[in-house]
Amino acid sequence: MSILLVGMSHRSAPVPLLEKVTVGETERPETLARLVADDAVTEALVVSTCNRVEYYVACRGFHAGLSVVMREISDRTGIEVDELSPHLYVRYAEGSAEHMLSVASGLDSMVIGEQQILGQIRTAYAEATEVGTAGRTIHELASKALQTGKRVHTETGIDDAGASMVSVAVDSAVAYLVGSFQADDPYVLNGRKALILGAGAMSSLAATHMGRLGISHLTVANRTLDRAENLVNHSLEAGVPASAIALEDFADMIDDVDILVSATGSVSPVVDLDTVQASMARRDGRPLALVDLSMPRDIAEGVELVPGASLFNIEHLQESSRHAVGMDEEAAARAIVHEELGSYLAAQRAIDVAPTIKALRERAGDVVRAEMERLETKTPGLTDRERDEVSRTVKRVVDKLLHVPTVQVKRLSGQPGGASYAEALKELFDLPLDLPEGIGTDTGIPADIMVADGLGSHDAIVRTVLGGHND
């Protein structure tokens, strides 16, 4: 069973379209359930973050799986396939595995080396497991991706070279307020105040980063006041003055702060244009930096045009906030991904050949049993002891004859293209099974589909698939 990836990210689509395709936390269980409800899909996992949405499905065939995922995206969003397809990338089998390992390592992030994506993949895997859509295939790929990401962050200096998206956005806001500054300056925000909307992981990261930069006071606004107070307590423990308010009261606080960070996960803007315009009119020219870490956006379009206000969001990061990473560190990270991918593929090929070996031995056992029954009818005078000795001898001969082919097919199956050896055994011995689709590159899928990256090269096949083509 091979894994198909259909995704959209900050690299392939404009933010407004990516916002529409985003799968919210409350939507994901039903989305996963719908995917596996189709006979073509046996397992599913969805990674949905502020800058990517990726569907990983274990499917019975490329075309059938692509059809299911495309229909799900189109039906859920109401966006026509023709509008979606130029912005989607598709990976299959080995390509999907390589992509997930690279993503988990922070190599496909807006800011190379950021660690948050590793936790997001872990969360997606936990969700799929809880819903019951993660089986052996998803389990092995997700586990390998998490292992690879951990190795990259532990064994390379990519963490030092790259920063999280949160820190990049906050640093951009700080630079707007104070001009250039040293990234480790613990006093740059001394005397400044910040308002954080939301109390989740992104908000916590923002609070921690601003605390390191010497923020004088944090106000946390959240729909659930208990969660806001929890984040406030963490800030107080770190020596950063902080207080909690209800989210509905945040507008009363804007006039008093220098930075507003929003990460609520709301499906519609929380900070509207009128609120910002009214605040700027009362601030006597004091600037306001707004950081939007949400997808869909928390801060309304047009706020960045208000005099004195500056907005830093996903689009801003795309355009100007991708941190450079040392070439040596990136090369080291990619070497780890390559090594772990090779290990994963070899293990998958070995698993794929197991049914062939089992069927071969079962066929040999059937032959031995049939010949022993024939011997019994031909030689009724044999004693039980003689018959047992003959049976053991025949079995030893069979085992010795099968030993080398079995060892060799296991060894060769771990190499690229090794699935063909299992297929050869199937044909030579007329084994009664349908071999599982291998993880190798020989999938029968055109090269442009295997590497499609939002360039529109696969539009035709997407339309063909949804028009009724089946494997």
GIFENNOR-V795455 format. One record per pair of residues at least 12 apart in sequence whose ideal C-beta (glycine too) atoms are under 7 Angstrom apart, sorted by the first residue. I is the first residue (numbers start at 0). J is the second residue. Records with the same first field share a line. If there is no record, write none. Layout:
I = J  J
This chain:
0 = 41  57  136  435  436
1 = 91  92  436  438  442
2 = 55  56  57  92  95  96  136  140
3 = 56  58  61  64  65  68  91  95
4 = 53  54  55  89  90  95  98
5 = 54  65  68  69  87  89
6 = 51  52  53  54  87  88
7 = 20  52  86  87
8 = 50  51
9 = 50  51  109  313  317
10 = 453
11 = 86  87  88  452  453
12 = 86  453
14 = 313  314
16 = 86
17 = 294
18 = 294  295  296
19 = 76  78
20 = 52  72  76
21 = 47  52  294  295
22 = 45  47  52
23 = 266
24 = 264
27 = 45  47  126
28 = 130
30 = 45  71  75
31 = 43  45  127  130  132
32 = 130
33 = 71
34 = 56  67  71  132
35 = 132
37 = 67
39 = 58  59  60  63  64  67
40 = 56  58  64  67
41 = 57  134
42 = 56  57  132  133  134  136  137
43 = 56  127  132
44 = 123  124  127  132  133  137  141
45 = 123
46 = 119  120  123
48 = 116  119
49 = 292  293  294  313
50 = 109  294  313
54 = 68
55 = 95  99  137
56 = 68
57 = 134  136  137
59 = 470
60 = 470
61 = 91  442  444
62 = 464  468  469  470
63 = 469  470
65 = 89  461  464
66 = 464  465
69 = 461  464  465
70 = 465
80 = 461  462  465
84 = 457  458  461
85 = 453  455  458
86 = 453
87 = 453
88 = 451  452  453
89 = 448  451  457
91 = 442  444  449
92 = 438  439  440  442
93 = 344  438  439  440
94 = 449  450
96 = 140  340  343  344
97 = 340
99 = 140  144
100 = 143  144  147  336  339  340
101 = 336
102 = 116
103 = 116  117  120  144  145  147  148
104 = 147  148  151  332  336
105 = 151  157  161
106 = 332  333  336
109 = 164  316  317  321
110 = 161  162  163  164  167  321  322
111 = 157  161  322  324  329
112 = 157  158  160  161  324
113 = 161  162  163  164
114 = 152  158  163
115 = 163  164
117 = 145  148
120 = 141  144  145
121 = 145
124 = 141
143 = 339  343
146 = 339
147 = 335  336  339
150 = 335  339
151 = 332  335
154 = 335
155 = 328  331  332
156 = 325  328
157 = 324  328  329  332
160 = 324  325  328
161 = 322  324
162 = 322
163 = 204
164 = 316
165 = 201  204  205  208  292
166 = 208
167 = 316  320  322
168 = 290  292  311  316  320
169 = 205  208  209  260  290
170 = 182
171 = 311  315  320
172 = 258  288  290  311
173 = 187  188  212
175 = 286  288  309
176 = 257  286  288
184 = 212
185 = 211  212  213
186 = 213
187 = 212  213
188 = 209  212  213  214
189 = 213  215
190 = 215
191 = 214  215  257  258
192 = 215  216  255  256  257
193 = 209  214  217  256  257  258  260
194 = 218  220  249  252  253  256  259
195 = 217  219  260
196 = 220  246  249  261  262  263  269  297
197 = 221  261  262  263  264
198 = 219  221  226  227  229  230
199 = 262  264
201 = 262  292
202 = 230  260  262
203 = 230
205 = 260  262  292
206 = 230  234
210 = 234  237  239
214 = 239
215 = 240
216 = 240  241
217 = 234  239  241
218 = 242  244  252  256
219 = 231  241  243
220 = 244  245  246  248  249
221 = 246
222 = 246
224 = 243  245
227 = 243
228 = 243
231 = 243
250 = 274
253 = 274  278
254 = 278  281  282
257 = 287  288
258 = 288  290
259 = 287  289
260 = 290  292
261 = 291  292  293  297  298
262 = 292  293  297
263 = 293  297
264 = 293
265 = 293  297
266 = 295
268 = 296  297  298  299
269 = 297
270 = 297  298  299  302
271 = 299
272 = 299  301  302
275 = 302  305  308
276 = 305
279 = 305  306  307  308
282 = 307
284 = 307
286 = 307  309
287 = 307  308
288 = 309  311
289 = 302  308  309  310  311
290 = 311
291 = 310  312
294 = 313
296 = 312
298 = 310  312
344 = 438
345 = 413
347 = 438
348 = 412  413  417  418  437  438  439
349 = 409  412  413
351 = 412  418  421  435  437  438
352 = 408  409  412  421
354 = 432  434  435
355 = 421  424  425  430  434
356 = 405  408
358 = 430  431  432
359 = 401  424  428  430
360 = 401
362 = 428  430
363 = 397  401
367 = 393  394  397
370 = 393
371 = 390
374 = 389
408 = 420  421  424
415 = 439  440
416 = 439  441
418 = 437  439
421 = 434
422 = 434
448 = 460
